[in-house]
Amino acid sequence: MSEAMICSLITESQDLQYIFDILNQVLDNNHVLGSIKDVQTALKEVSLEHGREIQMNLIFEENYLTGFNFSFTNEPTKTTATM
């Protein structure tokens, strides 16, 4: 039996700003973004260059992608709001 993961929201303004800045760099630079996997890879690469890795988490309900959020890999249970 799997246990439900307890999550909380990232609320620190400097953490949210860091994620925002990394996302902007990924979208503004010459990354090949042909798939969600490409976006996830670019986020990892760019965030590691800046010292704190972020990840894009995909949210599924009944096998359908219903949203996504972001977290730091060292704190996976603390996420942004799901979009």
ZAMI-849484 format. One record per atom (N, C-alpha, C, O): residue in one letter; atom name; chain; x, y, z. Coordinates in steps of 0.2 Angstrom, whole numbers, always signed. Layout:
BEGIN
+------+------+-------+-------+-------+-------+
: rest : atom : kette :  east : north :    up :
+------+------+-------+-------+-------+-------+
:    a :   CA :     A :     X :     Y :     Z :
...
+------+------+-------+-------+-------+-------+
//
This chain:
BEGIN
+------+------+-------+-------+-------+-------+
: rest : atom : kette :  east : north :    up :
+------+------+-------+-------+-------+-------+
:    m :    N :     A :    +4 :    -6 :    +0 :
:    m :   CA :     A :    +0 :    +0 :    +0 :
:    m :    C :     A :    +5 :    +6 :    +0 :
:    m :    O :     A :    +9 :    +7 :    +4 :
:    s :    N :     A :    +3 :   +11 :    -4 :
:    s :   CA :     A :    +7 :   +17 :    -5 :
:    s :    C :     A :    +4 :   +22 :    +0 :
:    s :    O :     A :    -2 :   +23 :    +0 :
:    e :    N :     A :    +8 :   +26 :    +3 :
:    e :   CA :     A :    +6 :   +32 :    +7 :
:    e :    C :     A :    +6 :   +38 :    +3 :
:    e :    O :     A :   +10 :   +39 :    -1 :
:    a :    N :     A :    +1 :   +42 :    +5 :
:    a :   CA :     A :    +0 :   +49 :    +2 :
:    a :    C :     A :    +6 :   +53 :    +4 :
:    a :    O :     A :    +8 :   +53 :   +10 :
:    m :    N :     A :    +9 :   +57 :    -1 :
:    m :   CA :     A :   +14 :   +61 :    +0 :
:    m :    C :     A :   +11 :   +68 :    +3 :
:    m :    O :     A :    +6 :   +71 :    +0 :
:    i :    N :     A :   +13 :   +71 :    +8 :
:    i :   CA :     A :   +11 :   +77 :   +11 :
:    i :    C :     A :   +15 :   +82 :    +8 :
:    i :    O :     A :   +21 :   +83 :    +9 :
:    c :    N :     A :   +12 :   +87 :    +5 :
:    c :   CA :     A :   +15 :   +93 :    +1 :
:    c :    C :     A :   +13 :   +99 :    +4 :
:    c :    O :     A :    +8 :  +100 :    +7 :
:    s :    N :     A :   +18 :  +104 :    +3 :
:    s :   CA :     A :   +16 :  +111 :    +5 :
:    s :    C :     A :   +19 :  +115 :    +0 :
:    s :    O :     A :   +22 :  +113 :    -5 :
:    l :    N :     A :   +16 :  +122 :    +0 :
:    l :   CA :     A :   +18 :  +126 :    -5 :
:    l :    C :     A :   +24 :  +130 :    -4 :
:    l :    O :     A :   +26 :  +132 :    +2 :
:    i :    N :     A :   +28 :  +132 :    -9 :
:    i :   CA :     A :   +34 :  +136 :    -9 :
:    i :    C :     A :   +31 :  +143 :    -8 :
:    i :    O :     A :   +27 :  +145 :   -12 :
:    t :    N :     A :   +33 :  +147 :    -3 :
:    t :   CA :     A :   +30 :  +153 :    -2 :
:    t :    C :     A :   +35 :  +159 :    -1 :
:    t :    O :     A :   +34 :  +165 :    -1 :
:    e :    N :     A :   +42 :  +157 :    +0 :
:    e :   CA :     A :   +47 :  +161 :    +1 :
:    e :    C :     A :   +48 :  +165 :    -6 :
:    e :    O :     A :   +49 :  +162 :   -11 :
:    s :    N :     A :   +48 :  +172 :    -6 :
:    s :   CA :     A :   +48 :  +176 :   -12 :
:    s :    C :     A :   +55 :  +175 :   -16 :
:    s :    O :     A :   +55 :  +175 :   -22 :
:    q :    N :     A :   +60 :  +174 :   -12 :
:    q :   CA :     A :   +67 :  +172 :   -16 :
:    q :    C :     A :   +67 :  +166 :   -19 :
:    q :    O :     A :   +70 :  +165 :   -24 :
:    d :    N :     A :   +63 :  +161 :   -16 :
:    d :   CA :     A :   +63 :  +154 :   -20 :
:    d :    C :     A :   +59 :  +155 :   -26 :
:    d :    O :     A :   +60 :  +152 :   -31 :
:    l :    N :     A :   +53 :  +158 :   -25 :
:    l :   CA :     A :   +48 :  +159 :   -31 :
:    l :    C :     A :   +52 :  +163 :   -37 :
:    l :    O :     A :   +51 :  +162 :   -42 :
:    q :    N :     A :   +56 :  +168 :   -35 :
:    q :   CA :     A :   +59 :  +172 :   -39 :
:    q :    C :     A :   +65 :  +168 :   -43 :
:    q :    O :     A :   +66 :  +169 :   -49 :
:    y :    N :     A :   +68 :  +164 :   -39 :
:    y :   CA :     A :   +73 :  +160 :   -42 :
:    y :    C :     A :   +70 :  +155 :   -48 :
:    y :    O :     A :   +73 :  +155 :   -53 :
:    i :    N :     A :   +64 :  +152 :   -46 :
:    i :   CA :     A :   +61 :  +148 :   -51 :
:    i :    C :     A :   +59 :  +152 :   -57 :
:    i :    O :     A :   +60 :  +149 :   -63 :
:    f :    N :     A :   +56 :  +158 :   -56 :
:    f :   CA :     A :   +54 :  +162 :   -61 :
:    f :    C :     A :   +60 :  +164 :   -66 :
:    f :    O :     A :   +59 :  +164 :   -72 :
:    d :    N :     A :   +65 :  +166 :   -63 :
:    d :   CA :     A :   +71 :  +167 :   -67 :
:    d :    C :     A :   +74 :  +162 :   -71 :
:    d :    O :     A :   +76 :  +163 :   -77 :
:    i :    N :     A :   +74 :  +156 :   -68 :
:    i :   CA :     A :   +76 :  +150 :   -72 :
:    i :    C :     A :   +72 :  +148 :   -77 :
:    i :    O :     A :   +74 :  +147 :   -83 :
:    l :    N :     A :   +65 :  +149 :   -76 :
:    l :   CA :     A :   +60 :  +147 :   -81 :
:    l :    C :     A :   +61 :  +152 :   -87 :
:    l :    O :     A :   +61 :  +151 :   -93 :
:    n :    N :     A :   +62 :  +159 :   -85 :
:    n :   CA :     A :   +63 :  +164 :   -91 :
:    n :    C :     A :   +70 :  +162 :   -95 :
:    n :    O :     A :   +69 :  +163 :  -101 :
:    q :    N :     A :   +75 :  +160 :   -91 :
:    q :   CA :     A :   +81 :  +158 :   -95 :
:    q :    C :     A :   +80 :  +153 :  -100 :
:    q :    O :     A :   +82 :  +153 :  -106 :
:    v :    N :     A :   +76 :  +148 :   -98 :
:    v :   CA :     A :   +75 :  +142 :  -102 :
:    v :    C :     A :   +71 :  +144 :  -108 :
:    v :    O :     A :   +72 :  +142 :  -113 :
:    l :    N :     A :   +66 :  +148 :  -107 :
:    l :   CA :     A :   +61 :  +150 :  -112 :
:    l :    C :     A :   +65 :  +155 :  -117 :
:    l :    O :     A :   +63 :  +155 :  -123 :
:    d :    N :     A :   +69 :  +159 :  -114 :
:    d :   CA :     A :   +72 :  +165 :  -118 :
:    d :    C :     A :   +78 :  +162 :  -122 :
:    d :    O :     A :   +80 :  +165 :  -127 :
:    n :    N :     A :   +82 :  +157 :  -120 :
:    n :   CA :     A :   +88 :  +155 :  -123 :
:    n :    C :     A :   +86 :  +150 :  -128 :
:    n :    O :     A :   +81 :  +148 :  -130 :
:    n :    N :     A :   +92 :  +148 :  -132 :
:    n :   CA :     A :   +91 :  +143 :  -138 :
:    n :    C :     A :   +91 :  +136 :  -136 :
:    n :    O :     A :   +94 :  +132 :  -138 :
:    h :    N :     A :   +86 :  +134 :  -131 :
:    h :   CA :     A :   +85 :  +127 :  -130 :
:    h :    C :     A :   +80 :  +124 :  -134 :
:    h :    O :     A :   +75 :  +127 :  -136 :
:    v :    N :     A :   +81 :  +118 :  -136 :
:    v :   CA :     A :   +76 :  +114 :  -140 :
:    v :    C :     A :   +71 :  +112 :  -136 :
:    v :    O :     A :   +72 :  +108 :  -131 :
:    l :    N :     A :   +65 :  +115 :  -137 :
:    l :   CA :     A :   +59 :  +113 :  -132 :
:    l :    C :     A :   +53 :  +110 :  -136 :
:    l :    O :     A :   +48 :  +112 :  -136 :
:    g :    N :     A :   +55 :  +104 :  -139 :
:    g :   CA :     A :   +50 :  +101 :  -143 :
:    g :    C :     A :   +45 :   +96 :  -139 :
:    g :    O :     A :   +40 :   +94 :  -142 :
:    s :    N :     A :   +46 :   +95 :  -133 :
:    s :   CA :     A :   +42 :   +91 :  -128 :
:    s :    C :     A :   +43 :   +93 :  -121 :
:    s :    O :     A :   +47 :   +97 :  -119 :
:    i :    N :     A :   +39 :   +90 :  -117 :
:    i :   CA :     A :   +39 :   +91 :  -110 :
:    i :    C :     A :   +46 :   +89 :  -107 :
:    i :    O :     A :   +49 :   +92 :  -103 :
:    k :    N :     A :   +48 :   +83 :  -110 :
:    k :   CA :     A :   +54 :   +80 :  -107 :
:    k :    C :     A :   +60 :   +85 :  -109 :
:    k :    O :     A :   +65 :   +86 :  -105 :
:    d :    N :     A :   +60 :   +89 :  -115 :
:    d :   CA :     A :   +65 :   +94 :  -116 :
:    d :    C :     A :   +65 :  +100 :  -112 :
:    d :    O :     A :   +70 :  +102 :  -110 :
:    v :    N :     A :   +59 :  +102 :  -110 :
:    v :   CA :     A :   +58 :  +107 :  -105 :
:    v :    C :     A :   +61 :  +105 :   -98 :
:    v :    O :     A :   +65 :  +109 :   -95 :
:    q :    N :     A :   +59 :   +99 :   -96 :
:    q :   CA :     A :   +62 :   +96 :   -90 :
:    q :    C :     A :   +70 :   +96 :   -90 :
:    q :    O :     A :   +73 :   +98 :   -85 :
:    t :    N :     A :   +72 :   +94 :   -95 :
:    t :   CA :     A :   +80 :   +93 :   -96 :
:    t :    C :     A :   +83 :  +100 :   -96 :
:    t :    O :     A :   +88 :  +101 :   -92 :
:    a :    N :     A :   +80 :  +105 :   -99 :
:    a :   CA :     A :   +83 :  +112 :   -99 :
:    a :    C :     A :   +82 :  +115 :   -92 :
:    a :    O :     A :   +87 :  +118 :   -90 :
:    l :    N :     A :   +77 :  +114 :   -89 :
:    l :   CA :     A :   +76 :  +116 :   -82 :
:    l :    C :     A :   +82 :  +114 :   -78 :
:    l :    O :     A :   +85 :  +117 :   -74 :
:    k :    N :     A :   +83 :  +107 :   -78 :
:    k :   CA :     A :   +88 :  +104 :   -74 :
:    k :    C :     A :   +95 :  +107 :   -76 :
:    k :    O :     A :   +99 :  +109 :   -71 :
:    e :    N :     A :   +97 :  +108 :   -82 :
:    e :   CA :     A :  +103 :  +110 :   -84 :
:    e :    C :     A :  +104 :  +117 :   -82 :
:    e :    O :     A :  +109 :  +119 :   -79 :
:    v :    N :     A :   +99 :  +122 :   -83 :
:    v :   CA :     A :  +100 :  +129 :   -82 :
:    v :    C :     A :  +100 :  +130 :   -74 :
:    v :    O :     A :  +104 :  +134 :   -71 :
:    s :    N :     A :   +96 :  +126 :   -70 :
:    s :   CA :     A :   +96 :  +127 :   -63 :
:    s :    C :     A :  +102 :  +125 :   -60 :
:    s :    O :     A :  +105 :  +128 :   -55 :
:    l :    N :     A :  +105 :  +119 :   -62 :
:    l :   CA :     A :  +111 :  +117 :   -60 :
:    l :    C :     A :  +117 :  +122 :   -61 :
:    l :    O :     A :  +121 :  +122 :   -57 :
:    e :    N :     A :  +117 :  +125 :   -66 :
:    e :   CA :     A :  +122 :  +130 :   -68 :
:    e :    C :     A :  +122 :  +136 :   -63 :
:    e :    O :     A :  +127 :  +139 :   -61 :
:    h :    N :     A :  +116 :  +137 :   -60 :
:    h :   CA :     A :  +115 :  +142 :   -55 :
:    h :    C :     A :  +115 :  +139 :   -48 :
:    h :    O :     A :  +114 :  +143 :   -43 :
:    g :    N :     A :  +116 :  +133 :   -47 :
:    g :   CA :     A :  +117 :  +130 :   -40 :
:    g :    C :     A :  +112 :  +127 :   -36 :
:    g :    O :     A :  +113 :  +124 :   -31 :
:    r :    N :     A :  +106 :  +128 :   -39 :
:    r :   CA :     A :  +100 :  +124 :   -35 :
:    r :    C :     A :   +95 :  +121 :   -40 :
:    r :    O :     A :   +92 :  +125 :   -44 :
:    e :    N :     A :   +95 :  +115 :   -40 :
:    e :   CA :     A :   +91 :  +111 :   -46 :
:    e :    C :     A :   +84 :  +112 :   -44 :
:    e :    O :     A :   +81 :  +110 :   -39 :
:    i :    N :     A :   +80 :  +114 :   -49 :
:    i :   CA :     A :   +73 :  +113 :   -49 :
:    i :    C :     A :   +70 :  +108 :   -54 :
:    i :    O :     A :   +74 :  +106 :   -59 :
:    q :    N :     A :   +64 :  +106 :   -53 :
:    q :   CA :     A :   +61 :  +101 :   -57 :
:    q :    C :     A :   +54 :  +103 :   -58 :
:    q :    O :     A :   +51 :  +106 :   -54 :
:    m :    N :     A :   +52 :  +100 :   -64 :
:    m :   CA :     A :   +45 :  +101 :   -66 :
:    m :    C :     A :   +41 :   +95 :   -65 :
:    m :    O :     A :   +43 :   +90 :   -67 :
:    n :    N :     A :   +36 :   +95 :   -61 :
:    n :   CA :     A :   +32 :   +89 :   -59 :
:    n :    C :     A :   +26 :   +89 :   -63 :
:    n :    O :     A :   +22 :   +94 :   -63 :
:    l :    N :     A :   +24 :   +83 :   -66 :
:    l :   CA :     A :   +18 :   +83 :   -70 :
:    l :    C :     A :   +13 :   +79 :   -65 :
:    l :    O :     A :   +14 :   +75 :   -62 :
:    i :    N :     A :    +7 :   +82 :   -66 :
:    i :   CA :     A :    +1 :   +80 :   -62 :
:    i :    C :     A :    -4 :   +76 :   -66 :
:    i :    O :     A :    -6 :   +79 :   -71 :
:    f :    N :     A :    -5 :   +70 :   -64 :
:    f :   CA :     A :   -10 :   +66 :   -68 :
:    f :    C :     A :   -16 :   +64 :   -64 :
:    f :    O :     A :   -15 :   +62 :   -58 :
:    e :    N :     A :   -21 :   +63 :   -67 :
:    e :   CA :     A :   -27 :   +61 :   -64 :
:    e :    C :     A :   -31 :   +56 :   -69 :
:    e :    O :     A :   -32 :   +58 :   -75 :
:    e :    N :     A :   -32 :   +50 :   -67 :
:    e :   CA :     A :   -34 :   +45 :   -71 :
:    e :    C :     A :   -31 :   +44 :   -78 :
:    e :    O :     A :   -34 :   +44 :   -83 :
:    n :    N :     A :   -24 :   +44 :   -78 :
:    n :   CA :     A :   -20 :   +44 :   -84 :
:    n :    C :     A :   -20 :   +50 :   -88 :
:    n :    O :     A :   -17 :   +49 :   -94 :
:    y :    N :     A :   -23 :   +55 :   -86 :
:    y :   CA :     A :   -23 :   +61 :   -90 :
:    y :    C :     A :   -18 :   +67 :   -87 :
:    y :    O :     A :   -19 :   +68 :   -81 :
:    l :    N :     A :   -14 :   +70 :   -91 :
:    l :   CA :     A :   -10 :   +75 :   -88 :
:    l :    C :     A :   -15 :   +81 :   -86 :
:    l :    O :     A :   -19 :   +84 :   -91 :
:    t :    N :     A :   -15 :   +83 :   -80 :
:    t :   CA :     A :   -20 :   +88 :   -78 :
:    t :    C :     A :   -17 :   +95 :   -76 :
:    t :    O :     A :   -20 :  +100 :   -75 :
:    g :    N :     A :   -10 :   +95 :   -75 :
:    g :   CA :     A :    -7 :  +101 :   -73 :
:    g :    C :     A :    +1 :   +99 :   -72 :
:    g :    O :     A :    +3 :   +94 :   -73 :
:    f :    N :     A :    +4 :  +104 :   -69 :
:    f :   CA :     A :   +11 :  +104 :   -67 :
:    f :    C :     A :   +13 :  +109 :   -62 :
:    f :    O :     A :    +9 :  +114 :   -61 :
:    n :    N :     A :   +18 :  +108 :   -58 :
:    n :   CA :     A :   +21 :  +112 :   -54 :
:    n :    C :     A :   +28 :  +112 :   -53 :
:    n :    O :     A :   +31 :  +108 :   -57 :
:    f :    N :     A :   +32 :  +116 :   -49 :
:    f :   CA :     A :   +39 :  +115 :   -49 :
:    f :    C :     A :   +41 :  +114 :   -42 :
:    f :    O :     A :   +37 :  +116 :   -37 :
:    s :    N :     A :   +47 :  +111 :   -41 :
:    s :   CA :     A :   +50 :  +110 :   -34 :
:    s :    C :     A :   +57 :  +110 :   -35 :
:    s :    O :     A :   +60 :  +109 :   -40 :
:    f :    N :     A :   +60 :  +111 :   -29 :
:    f :   CA :     A :   +68 :  +110 :   -29 :
:    f :    C :     A :   +69 :  +103 :   -27 :
:    f :    O :     A :   +65 :   +99 :   -24 :
:    t :    N :     A :   +74 :  +100 :   -31 :
:    t :   CA :     A :   +75 :   +92 :   -30 :
:    t :    C :     A :   +77 :   +90 :   -23 :
:    t :    O :     A :   +76 :   +85 :   -21 :
:    n :    N :     A :   +80 :   +95 :   -19 :
:    n :   CA :     A :   +81 :   +93 :   -12 :
:    n :    C :     A :   +75 :   +94 :    -7 :
:    n :    O :     A :   +76 :   +92 :    -2 :
:    e :    N :     A :   +70 :   +97 :   -10 :
:    e :   CA :     A :   +64 :   +97 :    -6 :
:    e :    C :     A :   +58 :   +96 :   -10 :
:    e :    O :     A :   +53 :  +100 :   -12 :
:    p :    N :     A :   +57 :   +89 :   -13 :
:    p :   CA :     A :   +52 :   +88 :   -18 :
:    p :    C :     A :   +45 :   +88 :   -15 :
:    p :    O :     A :   +40 :   +89 :   -19 :
:    t :    N :     A :   +44 :   +89 :    -8 :
:    t :   CA :     A :   +37 :   +89 :    -6 :
:    t :    C :     A :   +35 :   +96 :    -5 :
:    t :    O :     A :   +29 :   +98 :    -3 :
:    k :    N :     A :   +39 :  +101 :    -7 :
:    k :   CA :     A :   +37 :  +108 :    -6 :
:    k :    C :     A :   +37 :  +111 :   -14 :
:    k :    O :     A :   +42 :  +111 :   -17 :
:    t :    N :     A :   +31 :  +113 :   -16 :
:    t :   CA :     A :   +30 :  +114 :   -23 :
:    t :    C :     A :   +27 :  +121 :   -24 :
:    t :    O :     A :   +24 :  +124 :   -19 :
:    t :    N :     A :   +27 :  +123 :   -30 :
:    t :   CA :     A :   +23 :  +129 :   -32 :
:    t :    C :     A :   +16 :  +127 :   -33 :
:    t :    O :     A :   +14 :  +121 :   -32 :
:    a :    N :     A :   +11 :  +132 :   -33 :
:    a :   CA :     A :    +5 :  +130 :   -35 :
:    a :    C :     A :    +4 :  +126 :   -41 :
:    a :    O :     A :    +8 :  +127 :   -46 :
:    t :    N :     A :    -1 :  +121 :   -42 :
:    t :   CA :     A :    -1 :  +118 :   -48 :
:    t :    C :     A :    -5 :  +122 :   -53 :
:    t :    O :     A :   -10 :  +125 :   -52 :
:    m :    N :     A :    -2 :  +122 :   -59 :
:    m :   CA :     A :    -5 :  +125 :   -65 :
:    m :    C :     A :    -9 :  +121 :   -69 :
:    m :    O :     A :   -11 :  +123 :   -74 :
+------+------+-------+-------+-------+-------+
//
